[in-house]
Amino acid sequence: MIATTCDAEQILAATRDTSPVYYERYMIDYNNHAQYQQATQDKVHWFFSLSPADRRDYSEHFYDSIDPLWWGWRNHMKIFFNNKGVVAKSTEVCNQYPPGDMSVWNWG
């Protein structure tokens, strides 16, 4: 996740295909938090616009300065920081998916 050249949509598409249960759970939760969907997309796009060094710094201080989005939906970044091998699998193949495919945010 830190060193990937993939964008958020490539990560989501890869996760959909490599770990469908985790993608489905995330999207159900995402759809249950409609008021935070745009803010979540904006935040994850911002995160992937950072350099690898800045991504690492952010991830190491993820809980230090909790933003309002975290209070509204604690799992808004979960699929991008999953520690059960989900991210590792998706980053291995994410470059095989088209960048910027916003349709991956529309599930169900």
N, C-alpha and C positions, 0 to 999 in steps of 0.2 A: 504494500500500500504506500509505503514511503517513497520507493524508487520507481514506481510504475509510471509509464507514459500514457496510460489509459485515462479516459475521463470517467465521470460518475456513471454515465449511461452505458459505457462499455463494461464497467464493473458490474452493474446491475444485470445486464444481458448475460454476462458470463456466469454470474451467480444463479440466475434463473435456470440455466442449463446444467451447471455443475453441482448445485446444491438447491434443488427446487423447493424442498421443504422450508429451508431458511428464507428463500426469496418469498415464498407464499406467506409465511408468518410475518415477515417484515411488511409486505404490501397490505396485508389485512390490518396491521397496526397503523400503517401509513394512512390507509383509507379511513380508519377510525379517528384520525386526527386531522380532519380536513382543514382546520384553521391554521395548521402548521405546515401544510404541504409546500407552499411557495417558499416559506422561510427555510425549510429543510433543503429544498433544491438549491436555493441561493447559497446556503452555507456550504453544502457539499461541492458546489461549483467553485466557490471561493477556495475551499481546501485544496482541490486538485489544481488550482491555478498557482499554488505556492511551489516554491522550489523544494526539492527533497529535504534540505536542511531545515527549512521553515516548517514543513510537514512534521518532521521528527520533533521539533521544538513544540509545536502545537500538541501533538499526541502525548508528549511527556508531561504536558501541563493541562491536559484535557479537563481536569476537575478543579484546577486552581481558581480560575475566574469564571464561575458558572454564569452563562448568559441566560436571558429569559427563555429562550427556546428550550434549553435543558429542563427548566422548571415545568414548561408546558407539556413536553413529550420527551421523557428521559431516554428513550430508545431511538431518537431520530437519526443517529449516526451508527447504530448498532451493526447494520449489515456491512458497513465499511470498516469496522474495527472488530469484527467477530474473531474470537480466539479459538474456535473449534475447527480450524483448518479451512473454513469457508473462504476467507480472503485469500489464503495461499492458493487454493484451487482456482479461484476466479482470476487472480492476477497472472496465473500461468497461461491463460488462454484469452484474456480480455482483448488483446490486440487483434484478434480474429473477428471482432465485431465492429460495426460502423460507429464512429464517434458521433456524439450529438443526437442519438436516436431517442427523442423524448417519449416515444411510445412505451418505453420500458417502465415509465412511471404510471402508466394506465393499466391496471390489472383488475380482473374480476368483472 
